[in-house]
Amino acid sequence: MSRKTTRLEDIARLAGVSVATTSRALNDSPAVNDRTKQLIWKLAKEHDYPFRRYMPAGPIGAQGTIALVTPRPQGREGRISDPFFLELLAGVGEAARERGCDLLMSHISPATYDELAAAMNTSRADGVIFLGQSSLHAAFNRLAAGDYRFVVWGADLPEQDYCSIGSDNFSGGRRATSHLARLGRTRIVFLGDLDPPEAMQRHRGYLEALETAGLSVDAELIVPAHFEVESAEAAVDALVRRGVKFDGVVAASDQIALGAVRALEHAGLTVPGDVSVIGFDNVPFSRYSRPALSTIAQDTMKAGRLMVSKLLDHGGATAGRSERVPTDLIVRETCGG
């Protein structure tokens, strides 16, 4: 069917429900169950039904609407207030504004392929940016096989069929570790959660830098911590209490690095005198902390422009080539050189 010929009655017939139920579904009425809504919205999109006159996606005059969806992080709840998330959101927002598009922040937090598909099928936007991969690599590959317009913020992984934009995490992890090794640090901790794809690649960079510097890998110095100040602080506190000797910390995020600095200071150790610390992200608080945090910067403005461009100009998943955004070492006070 073409957009000109598709009527409300046509969608109702295809869905096998009444015209009244179809109308309620397109108006997101709570009287219609989610499964029926998803079916009707999917059919409306497939047949170019102009349901926006019933469900406006944004203010009049916008060139389009981009939906932002944040998959549930592995093993924990995601928080919109995460400092790096806010920086990334700002990058996407500025890029969308330049293109005359509105942003629609979704409340859903998908954790399975079915939930990803539901996010796409029920979206009123022109395309979706998923801010994070979590453990959904295979699910995104399945999604890419369908007629869906989306881009993912995350790592470039083996056998990847969807378009992702993300930082060069491997290079960032390697550069942070190499810098500490050049400063003479020989017992360098990697502090962070190894499950998320991006943190896993930062860890790989850490391992390569140790090998290049001729430093041995000590499993005791690879310390798990969630992307939260409190988790990192507790992890480093436990490391100090066990008597483990170390003189450097490569943290998987700035929040983790800040937790490490707090734990070291509570233990009577100086930063960077006794232990050098480097974070990852370059969120605003990193330059204002005391001591100011050395870190690996991610270019969120460039990342935002790339994601919006891929989504609007190249068709999202069908765009093919993923791209990496370069990272940069920002030397401040916590690494001493």
Residue pairs with C-beta under 8 A, 6 or more apart in sequence:
1 10
1 47
1 48
2 48
3 47
3 48
3 49
3 50
6 47
6 48
6 49
6 50
8 19
8 22
8 23
8 49
9 19
10 47
10 49
11 22
11 40
11 43
11 44
11 47
11 49
12 18
12 19
12 21
12 22
14 43
14 47
15 21
15 22
15 36
15 39
15 40
15 43
17 25
17 36
17 40
21 32
21 36
22 40
23 54
24 31
24 32
25 32
25 36
25 37
25 40
25 41
26 40
26 41
26 44
26 51
26 54
26 55
27 54
27 55
28 37
28 55
32 40
34 118
37 122
38 118
38 121
38 122
41 51
41 121
41 122
42 121
42 122
43 49
44 51
45 121
46 147
51 124
52 124
55 124
57 65
57 102
57 104
57 124
57 125
58 65
58 102
58 104
59 102
62 100
62 101
62 102
63 99
63 100
63 101
64 99
64 100
64 101
64 102
64 125
64 126
64 127
64 312
65 101
65 102
65 103
65 104
65 124
65 125
65 126
66 92
66 96
66 101
66 102
66 103
66 104
66 125
66 126
66 127
66 128
66 129
66 308
66 311
66 312
67 103
67 104
67 105
67 106
67 119
67 123
67 124
67 125
67 127
67 128
67 129
68 89
68 92
68 103
68 104
68 105
68 106
68 128
68 129
68 131
69 106
69 108
69 109
69 110
69 119
69 128
69 129
69 130
69 131
70 78
70 80
70 85
70 106
70 109
70 130
70 131
70 132
71 78
71 109
71 110
71 111
71 116
71 130
71 131
71 132
71 133
71 134
71 136
72 78
72 109
72 110
72 111
72 134
73 132
73 134
73 196
73 227
74 134
74 135
74 193
74 195
74 196
75 193
75 195
75 226
76 226
78 85
78 109
78 132
79 85
80 86
80 89
80 105
82 227
82 255
83 254
83 255
83 281
83 283
83 284
83 285
84 253
84 254
84 281
84 283
84 298
84 300
85 131
87 281
87 283
87 284
87 298
87 300
88 131
88 153
88 300
88 303
88 304
89 131
90 300
90 301
90 304
91 300
91 301
91 302
91 303
91 304
91 305
92 103
92 129
92 304
92 307
92 308
93 103
93 304
94 301
94 304
94 305
95 301
95 304
95 305
95 307
95 308
95 309
96 102
96 103
96 304
96 308
98 305
98 308
99 308
99 312
101 126
101 308
101 312
104 123
104 124
104 125
106 119
106 123
108 115
108 118
108 119
110 116
110 118
110 119
110 136
111 134
111 136
112 136
112 139
113 136
113 138
113 139
113 142
113 143
116 130
116 136
116 139
116 140
116 143
117 143
117 146
117 148
119 128
120 128
120 143
120 146
120 148
120 150
126 149
126 311
126 312
127 149
127 150
127 151
127 311
127 312
127 316
128 148
128 149
128 150
128 151
128 311
128 316
129 150
129 151
129 152
129 153
129 307
129 308
129 311
130 140
130 150
130 151
130 152
130 153
130 154
131 153
132 152
132 153
132 154
133 140
133 152
133 153
133 154
133 155
133 157
133 164
133 196
133 197
133 198
134 196
135 195
137 157
137 160
137 197
140 152
140 161
140 162
141 159
141 160
141 161
141 162
143 150
143 162
143 317
144 161
144 162
144 317
144 318
145 161
148 316
148 317
149 311
149 315
149 316
149 317
150 162
150 311
150 316
150 317
151 163
151 164
151 165
151 307
151 310
151 311
151 316
151 317
151 319
152 162
152 163
152 164
152 165
153 164
153 165
153 166
153 303
153 307
154 164
154 166
154 197
154 198
155 164
155 166
155 169
155 197
155 198
155 200
155 201
156 164
156 166
156 322
156 324
157 164
157 197
160 322
161 317
162 317
163 310
163 314
163 316
163 317
163 318
163 319
163 320
163 321
163 322
164 322
165 303
165 306
165 307
165 310
165 322
165 323
165 325
166 198
166 303
166 322
166 324
166 325
167 198
167 298
167 299
167 303
167 324
167 325
167 326
167 327
168 324
168 325
168 326
168 327
169 198
169 199
169 201
169 202
169 205
169 327
170 201
170 202
170 204
170 205
170 208
171 205
171 326
171 327
172 202
172 205
172 280
172 296
172 298
172 327
173 201
173 202
173 203
173 204
173 205
173 206
173 209
173 250
173 280
173 296
174 205
174 206
174 208
174 209
175 205
175 209
175 296
175 327
175 329
176 205
176 206
176 209
176 250
176 278
176 280
176 296
176 329
177 188
177 190
177 205
177 206
177 209
177 210
177 213
177 250
178 209
178 212
178 213
179 278
179 329
179 331
179 335
179 337
180 188
180 248
180 250
180 276
180 278
180 335
181 188
181 209
181 210
181 213
181 215
182 213
182 337
183 248
183 276
183 335
183 336
183 337
185 247
185 248
185 276
186 215
186 247
187 218
187 221
187 245
187 246
187 247
187 248
188 206
188 210
188 215
188 221
188 246
188 247
188 248
188 249
188 250
189 221
189 222
189 223
189 236
189 239
189 246
189 248
189 249
189 250
189 260
190 203
190 206
190 221
190 222
190 223
190 250
190 252
191 223
191 225
191 232
191 235
191 236
191 249
191 250
191 251
191 252
191 256
191 257
191 260
192 199
192 202
192 203
192 224
192 225
192 227
192 251
192 252
192 253
192 256
193 199
193 224
193 225
193 226
193 227
193 252
194 200
194 203
194 222
194 224
199 252
202 250
202 252
202 280
203 222
203 252
206 250
207 217
210 216
210 217
211 217
220 244
221 244
221 246
223 235
223 236
223 239
224 235
225 231
225 232
225 234
225 235
225 236
225 252
225 256
225 259
226 232
227 252
227 253
227 255
227 256
228 255
228 256
228 259
229 255
229 256
229 258
229 259
229 262
230 259
231 256
231 259
232 251
232 255
232 256
232 257
232 258
232 259
232 260
232 263
233 259
233 260
233 262
233 263
234 259
234 263
235 259
235 263
236 249
236 259
236 260
236 263
236 264
237 263
237 266
237 267
239 246
240 263
240 264
240 267
240 269
246 275
247 274
247 275
247 276
248 275
248 276
248 277
248 278
248 335
249 257
249 260
249 275
249 276
249 277
249 278
250 278
251 257
251 260
251 277
251 278
251 279
251 280
252 280
253 279
253 280
253 281
254 279
254 280
254 281
254 282
254 283
254 285
254 286
254 293
254 295
255 279
255 281
255 283
256 279
256 280
257 277
257 278
257 279
257 280
257 286
257 293
257 295
257 334
258 279
258 285
258 286
258 289
258 293
260 277
261 271
261 277
261 289
261 291
261 293
261 334
264 270
264 271
264 274
264 275
264 277
265 271
269 275
271 277
271 291
271 334
272 291
272 333
272 334
272 335
272 336
272 337
273 336
276 294
276 334
276 335
276 336
276 337
277 293
277 294
277 334
277 335
278 294
278 295
278 296
278 329
278 334
278 335
279 286
279 293
279 294
279 295
279 296
279 334
280 295
280 296
280 298
281 295
281 296
281 297
281 298
282 295
282 296
282 297
282 298
282 330
285 293
286 292
286 293
286 295
286 330
286 332
287 293
287 332
290 333
291 332
291 333
291 334
292 332
292 333
292 334
293 332
293 333
293 334
294 329
294 330
294 331
294 332
294 333
294 334
294 335
295 330
295 332
296 327
296 328
296 329
296 330
297 327
297 328
297 329
297 330
298 325
298 327
299 325
299 326
299 327
299 328
302 325
303 325
306 323
306 325
310 316
310 319
310 323
314 320
331 337
